[in-house]
Amino acid sequence: MPLFAIVAHDRPDAGSLRADTRPRHLPHLEAILPRIVTAGPMLSESGAPTGSIIVADFADLAAAEAFAAADPYAQAGLFARVAVTAFRQVFP
């Protein structure tokens, strides 16, 4: 399967939406855990989450986009913008 990167930037006015939605977001990721290369939040200089990055194996771009759209964070309206692109792992 090819790799795809999902890069999602939080809305600046999201407030507690990320924390409130996290209990539903984590099982969404755990459903594809064996296929995840890396995943986690992007952080501001102060350490506050500002978005999410997921790199994982998906059958194709449509499957990666569907996974991103079904993310509880996306469903809750947390993200200002989301990009899903093919990804080539070079290291490690």
Secondary structure, DSSP 8 states (H G I E B T S, - for coil): --EEEEEEEE-TT-TTHHHHHHHHHHHHHHTTGGGEEEEEEEE-TTS-EEEEEEEEE-SSHHHHHHHHHHSHHHHTT-EEEEEEEEE-----
